[in-house]
Amino acid sequence: MQTPEQIEIKQSPSLVPYREALSEMTARNAAVSEGTARELIWLLEHPPVYTAGTSAAADELLDPRFDVVEAGRGGRYTYHGPGQRVGYLVLDLGRRARDVRGFVHAVEGWVIDTLGDFGVEAWRANGRVGIWTRGADGGEAKVGAIGIRIRRWVTMHGFSVNLAPDLGHFGGIVPCGIEDYGVTSLAALGISVAPEEWDRALLARKEDFFARLEPRGAPERPAKDLP
């Protein structure tokens, strides 16, 4: 098993087109599965794009003002764009706990803990995917998204966190199919966090994240393509 120090950490300083990132991530997923490449944590941002998960409903695409890409991950429509930090995780769960829910829970916990480092209280919400906090109006609002695919126990996709995106761009979709709650960002909460600051805080917690992936007797799910 590769230790956190042996895993490649890639931080892209400029915007990476979504289709290009998806192609590179798919190739790395196959290579990790074949044992010919290191696992990868890739932190980046995209030009504006709407991505459709495997459960996306056509009526949730309200205004296709940007490119729309079928992502192959679980979930519904989401938005990526400048000011939103994305973390792609290509990790071999075959060498760790073969526990899909446990992996998602660990990713959520990693993001929640890092948000806490910037004074943002965030949480999971039963029945609602993603990472939630209090918006500027005091109501619950989504500050981060989670979308995962697992092929032969190697993960793809990961998470996104709204540092300072244009929140109006979310208006072209029903984000993650949830109509009753808004979307927020650290900037909207009055907190300025540069991408490199976010990356530094997140990576400082990576060993805690990997500790959560250690086997604990969790039941296996079949090793097939999962959304």
Contacts in CASP RR format, 6 or more apart in sequence:
PFRMAT RR
TARGET T0000
AUTHOR 0000-0000-0000
METHOD contacts of the structure
MODEL  1
MQTPEQIEIKQSPSLVPYREALSEMTARNAAVSEGTARELIWLLEHPPVY
TAGTSAAADELLDPRFDVVEAGRGGRYTYHGPGQRVGYLVLDLGRRARDV
RGFVHAVEGWVIDTLGDFGVEAWRANGRVGIWTRGADGGEAKVGAIGIRI
RRWVTMHGFSVNLAPDLGHFGGIVPCGIEDYGVTSLAALGISVAPEEWDR
ALLARKEDFFARLEPRGAPERPAKDLP
1 95 0 8 1.000
1 96 0 8 1.000
2 38 0 8 1.000
2 39 0 8 1.000
2 92 0 8 1.000
2 95 0 8 1.000
3 210 0 8 1.000
4 206 0 8 1.000
4 207 0 8 1.000
4 210 0 8 1.000
6 38 0 8 1.000
7 38 0 8 1.000
7 39 0 8 1.000
7 40 0 8 1.000
7 41 0 8 1.000
7 91 0 8 1.000
8 38 0 8 1.000
8 39 0 8 1.000
8 40 0 8 1.000
8 41 0 8 1.000
9 41 0 8 1.000
9 43 0 8 1.000
9 203 0 8 1.000
10 40 0 8 1.000
10 41 0 8 1.000
10 42 0 8 1.000
10 43 0 8 1.000
10 44 0 8 1.000
11 42 0 8 1.000
11 43 0 8 1.000
11 44 0 8 1.000
11 196 0 8 1.000
11 199 0 8 1.000
12 42 0 8 1.000
12 43 0 8 1.000
12 44 0 8 1.000
12 45 0 8 1.000
15 44 0 8 1.000
15 45 0 8 1.000
15 46 0 8 1.000
15 47 0 8 1.000
15 81 0 8 1.000
15 82 0 8 1.000
16 44 0 8 1.000
16 45 0 8 1.000
16 46 0 8 1.000
17 46 0 8 1.000
17 47 0 8 1.000
17 49 0 8 1.000
18 46 0 8 1.000
18 47 0 8 1.000
18 49 0 8 1.000
18 51 0 8 1.000
18 67 0 8 1.000
18 69 0 8 1.000
18 80 0 8 1.000
19 69 0 8 1.000
21 42 0 8 1.000
21 44 0 8 1.000
21 46 0 8 1.000
21 88 0 8 1.000
22 69 0 8 1.000
22 71 0 8 1.000
25 40 0 8 1.000
25 42 0 8 1.000
25 88 0 8 1.000
25 90 0 8 1.000
25 156 0 8 1.000
25 157 0 8 1.000
26 156 0 8 1.000
28 37 0 8 1.000
28 40 0 8 1.000
28 90 0 8 1.000
29 90 0 8 1.000
29 151 0 8 1.000
29 154 0 8 1.000
29 155 0 8 1.000
29 156 0 8 1.000
30 151 0 8 1.000
31 37 0 8 1.000
32 38 0 8 1.000
32 39 0 8 1.000
32 40 0 8 1.000
32 90 0 8 1.000
32 91 0 8 1.000
32 92 0 8 1.000
32 154 0 8 1.000
33 92 0 8 1.000
33 151 0 8 1.000
33 152 0 8 1.000
33 153 0 8 1.000
33 154 0 8 1.000
39 90 0 8 1.000
39 91 0 8 1.000
39 92 0 8 1.000
40 88 0 8 1.000
40 89 0 8 1.000
40 90 0 8 1.000
40 91 0 8 1.000
41 87 0 8 1.000
41 88 0 8 1.000
41 89 0 8 1.000
41 90 0 8 1.000
41 203 0 8 1.000
41 206 0 8 1.000
42 87 0 8 1.000
42 88 0 8 1.000
42 89 0 8 1.000
42 90 0 8 1.000
43 85 0 8 1.000
43 86 0 8 1.000
43 87 0 8 1.000
43 88 0 8 1.000
43 195 0 8 1.000
43 199 0 8 1.000
43 202 0 8 1.000
44 85 0 8 1.000
44 86 0 8 1.000
44 87 0 8 1.000
44 88 0 8 1.000
45 80 0 8 1.000
45 81 0 8 1.000
45 82 0 8 1.000
45 83 0 8 1.000
45 84 0 8 1.000
45 85 0 8 1.000
45 86 0 8 1.000
45 195 0 8 1.000
46 80 0 8 1.000
46 81 0 8 1.000
46 82 0 8 1.000
46 84 0 8 1.000
46 86 0 8 1.000
47 81 0 8 1.000
47 82 0 8 1.000
48 66 0 8 1.000
48 67 0 8 1.000
48 79 0 8 1.000
48 80 0 8 1.000
48 81 0 8 1.000
48 82 0 8 1.000
48 169 0 8 1.000
49 66 0 8 1.000
49 67 0 8 1.000
49 68 0 8 1.000
49 69 0 8 1.000
49 79 0 8 1.000
49 80 0 8 1.000
49 81 0 8 1.000
50 61 0 8 1.000
50 64 0 8 1.000
50 66 0 8 1.000
50 67 0 8 1.000
50 68 0 8 1.000
50 69 0 8 1.000
50 77 0 8 1.000
50 78 0 8 1.000
50 79 0 8 1.000
50 172 0 8 1.000
50 173 0 8 1.000
51 68 0 8 1.000
51 69 0 8 1.000
51 70 0 8 1.000
51 71 0 8 1.000
51 73 0 8 1.000
51 77 0 8 1.000
51 78 0 8 1.000
51 79 0 8 1.000
51 80 0 8 1.000
52 61 0 8 1.000
52 68 0 8 1.000
52 69 0 8 1.000
52 70 0 8 1.000
52 71 0 8 1.000
52 76 0 8 1.000
52 77 0 8 1.000
53 70 0 8 1.000
53 71 0 8 1.000
53 72 0 8 1.000
53 73 0 8 1.000
53 74 0 8 1.000
53 75 0 8 1.000
53 76 0 8 1.000
53 77 0 8 1.000
53 78 0 8 1.000
53 227 0 8 1.000
54 72 0 8 1.000
54 73 0 8 1.000
54 74 0 8 1.000
54 75 0 8 1.000
54 227 0 8 1.000
55 74 0 8 1.000
55 75 0 8 1.000
55 76 0 8 1.000
55 227 0 8 1.000
56 75 0 8 1.000
56 76 0 8 1.000
56 77 0 8 1.000
57 76 0 8 1.000
57 177 0 8 1.000
60 76 0 8 1.000
60 77 0 8 1.000
60 173 0 8 1.000
60 174 0 8 1.000
60 177 0 8 1.000
61 68 0 8 1.000
61 77 0 8 1.000
61 172 0 8 1.000
61 173 0 8 1.000
62 171 0 8 1.000
62 172 0 8 1.000
62 173 0 8 1.000
62 174 0 8 1.000
63 171 0 8 1.000
63 172 0 8 1.000
63 173 0 8 1.000
64 172 0 8 1.000
65 169 0 8 1.000
65 172 0 8 1.000
66 79 0 8 1.000
66 169 0 8 1.000
71 157 0 8 1.000
72 149 0 8 1.000
72 157 0 8 1.000
72 227 0 8 1.000
73 147 0 8 1.000
73 148 0 8 1.000
73 149 0 8 1.000
73 156 0 8 1.000
73 157 0 8 1.000
73 158 0 8 1.000
73 227 0 8 1.000
74 147 0 8 1.000
74 148 0 8 1.000
74 149 0 8 1.000
74 157 0 8 1.000
74 227 0 8 1.000
75 129 0 8 1.000
75 147 0 8 1.000
75 176 0 8 1.000
75 227 0 8 1.000
76 174 0 8 1.000
76 176 0 8 1.000
76 177 0 8 1.000
77 173 0 8 1.000
77 174 0 8 1.000
77 175 0 8 1.000
77 176 0 8 1.000
77 177 0 8 1.000
78 145 0 8 1.000
78 147 0 8 1.000
78 160 0 8 1.000
78 173 0 8 1.000
78 175 0 8 1.000
78 176 0 8 1.000
79 165 0 8 1.000
79 169 0 8 1.000
79 170 0 8 1.000
79 172 0 8 1.000
79 173 0 8 1.000
79 175 0 8 1.000
80 86 0 8 1.000
80 160 0 8 1.000
81 165 0 8 1.000
81 166 0 8 1.000
81 169 0 8 1.000
82 165 0 8 1.000
82 166 0 8 1.000
83 162 0 8 1.000
83 163 0 8 1.000
83 164 0 8 1.000
83 165 0 8 1.000
83 185 0 8 1.000
83 195 0 8 1.000
84 160 0 8 1.000
84 161 0 8 1.000
84 162 0 8 1.000
84 163 0 8 1.000
84 165 0 8 1.000
84 185 0 8 1.000
85 160 0 8 1.000
85 161 0 8 1.000
85 163 0 8 1.000
85 195 0 8 1.000
85 198 0 8 1.000
85 199 0 8 1.000
86 158 0 8 1.000
86 159 0 8 1.000
86 160 0 8 1.000
87 158 0 8 1.000
87 159 0 8 1.000
87 160 0 8 1.000
88 156 0 8 1.000
88 157 0 8 1.000
88 158 0 8 1.000
89 107 0 8 1.000
89 155 0 8 1.000
89 156 0 8 1.000
89 157 0 8 1.000
89 158 0 8 1.000
89 159 0 8 1.000
90 154 0 8 1.000
90 155 0 8 1.000
90 156 0 8 1.000
91 154 0 8 1.000
91 155 0 8 1.000
91 213 0 8 1.000
92 153 0 8 1.000
92 154 0 8 1.000
92 155 0 8 1.000
93 99 0 8 1.000
93 100 0 8 1.000
93 103 0 8 1.000
93 150 0 8 1.000
93 153 0 8 1.000
93 154 0 8 1.000
93 155 0 8 1.000
93 213 0 8 1.000
94 153 0 8 1.000
94 154 0 8 1.000
94 223 0 8 1.000
96 210 0 8 1.000
96 213 0 8 1.000
96 214 0 8 1.000
96 215 0 8 1.000
97 103 0 8 1.000
97 213 0 8 1.000
97 214 0 8 1.000
97 215 0 8 1.000
97 216 0 8 1.000
97 217 0 8 1.000
97 218 0 8 1.000
98 153 0 8 1.000
98 215 0 8 1.000
98 218 0 8 1.000
98 220 0 8 1.000
98 221 0 8 1.000
98 223 0 8 1.000
99 216 0 8 1.000
99 218 0 8 1.000
99 219 0 8 1.000
99 220 0 8 1.000
99 221 0 8 1.000
100 148 0 8 1.000
100 150 0 8 1.000
100 221 0 8 1.000
100 226 0 8 1.000
102 212 0 8 1.000
102 213 0 8 1.000
102 218 0 8 1.000
103 148 0 8 1.000
103 150 0 8 1.000
103 155 0 8 1.000
103 213 0 8 1.000
104 146 0 8 1.000
104 148 0 8 1.000
105 212 0 8 1.000
106 209 0 8 1.000
106 212 0 8 1.000
106 213 0 8 1.000
107 146 0 8 1.000
107 148 0 8 1.000
107 158 0 8 1.000
107 159 0 8 1.000
107 209 0 8 1.000
108 124 0 8 1.000
108 130 0 8 1.000
108 131 0 8 1.000
108 146 0 8 1.000
108 159 0 8 1.000
109 209 0 8 1.000
109 212 0 8 1.000
110 159 0 8 1.000
110 202 0 8 1.000
110 205 0 8 1.000
110 206 0 8 1.000
110 208 0 8 1.000
110 209 0 8 1.000
110 212 0 8 1.000
111 122 0 8 1.000
111 131 0 8 1.000
111 144 0 8 1.000
111 146 0 8 1.000
111 159 0 8 1.000
111 161 0 8 1.000
111 202 0 8 1.000
112 122 0 8 1.000
112 123 0 8 1.000
112 124 0 8 1.000
112 131 0 8 1.000
113 205 0 8 1.000
113 208 0 8 1.000
114 161 0 8 1.000
114 198 0 8 1.000
114 201 0 8 1.000
114 202 0 8 1.000
114 205 0 8 1.000
115 121 0 8 1.000
115 122 0 8 1.000
115 131 0 8 1.000
115 133 0 8 1.000
115 143 0 8 1.000
115 161 0 8 1.000
116 122 0 8 1.000
117 201 0 8 1.000
117 205 0 8 1.000
118 186 0 8 1.000
118 191 0 8 1.000
118 193 0 8 1.000
118 201 0 8 1.000
119 191 0 8 1.000
120 133 0 8 1.000
120 143 0 8 1.000
120 186 0 8 1.000
120 189 0 8 1.000
120 191 0 8 1.000
121 133 0 8 1.000
121 134 0 8 1.000
122 131 0 8 1.000
122 132 0 8 1.000
122 133 0 8 1.000
122 143 0 8 1.000
123 131 0 8 1.000
123 132 0 8 1.000
123 133 0 8 1.000
124 130 0 8 1.000
124 131 0 8 1.000
124 132 0 8 1.000
125 132 0 8 1.000
125 140 0 8 1.000
128 176 0 8 1.000
128 178 0 8 1.000
128 181 0 8 1.000
129 145 0 8 1.000
129 146 0 8 1.000
129 147 0 8 1.000
129 176 0 8 1.000
129 178 0 8 1.000
130 142 0 8 1.000
130 144 0 8 1.000
130 145 0 8 1.000
130 146 0 8 1.000
130 176 0 8 1.000
131 142 0 8 1.000
131 143 0 8 1.000
131 144 0 8 1.000
131 145 0 8 1.000
131 146 0 8 1.000
131 159 0 8 1.000
131 161 0 8 1.000
132 140 0 8 1.000
132 141 0 8 1.000
132 142 0 8 1.000
132 143 0 8 1.000
132 181 0 8 1.000
133 140 0 8 1.000
133 141 0 8 1.000
133 143 0 8 1.000
133 184 0 8 1.000
133 189 0 8 1.000
134 140 0 8 1.000
134 141 0 8 1.000
135 141 0 8 1.000
135 182 0 8 1.000
135 184 0 8 1.000
135 188 0 8 1.000
135 189 0 8 1.000
136 184 0 8 1.000
136 188 0 8 1.000
136 189 0 8 1.000
139 181 0 8 1.000
140 181 0 8 1.000
140 182 0 8 1.000
141 181 0 8 1.000
141 182 0 8 1.000
141 183 0 8 1.000
141 184 0 8 1.000
142 175 0 8 1.000
142 176 0 8 1.000
142 178 0 8 1.000
142 181 0 8 1.000
142 182 0 8 1.000
142 183 0 8 1.000
142 184 0 8 1.000
143 161 0 8 1.000
143 162 0 8 1.000
143 183 0 8 1.000
143 184 0 8 1.000
143 185 0 8 1.000
143 186 0 8 1.000
144 159 0 8 1.000
144 160 0 8 1.000
144 161 0 8 1.000
144 162 0 8 1.000
145 159 0 8 1.000
145 160 0 8 1.000
145 175 0 8 1.000
145 176 0 8 1.000
146 158 0 8 1.000
146 159 0 8 1.000
147 157 0 8 1.000
147 158 0 8 1.000
147 159 0 8 1.000
148 155 0 8 1.000
148 156 0 8 1.000
148 157 0 8 1.000
148 158 0 8 1.000
148 226 0 8 1.000
148 227 0 8 1.000
149 155 0 8 1.000
149 156 0 8 1.000
149 157 0 8 1.000
149 225 0 8 1.000
149 226 0 8 1.000
149 227 0 8 1.000
150 156 0 8 1.000
150 225 0 8 1.000
150 226 0 8 1.000
151 225 0 8 1.000
151 226 0 8 1.000
152 223 0 8 1.000
152 224 0 8 1.000
152 225 0 8 1.000
153 223 0 8 1.000
161 186 0 8 1.000
161 198 0 8 1.000
162 183 0 8 1.000
162 184 0 8 1.000
162 185 0 8 1.000
162 186 0 8 1.000
163 185 0 8 1.000
163 186 0 8 1.000
163 187 0 8 1.000
163 193 0 8 1.000
163 194 0 8 1.000
163 195 0 8 1.000
163 198 0 8 1.000
164 185 0 8 1.000
164 186 0 8 1.000
164 187 0 8 1.000
164 192 0 8 1.000
164 193 0 8 1.000
165 185 0 8 1.000
167 183 0 8 1.000
167 184 0 8 1.000
167 185 0 8 1.000
167 188 0 8 1.000
170 183 0 8 1.000
175 182 0 8 1.000
175 183 0 8 1.000
186 192 0 8 1.000
186 193 0 8 1.000
END
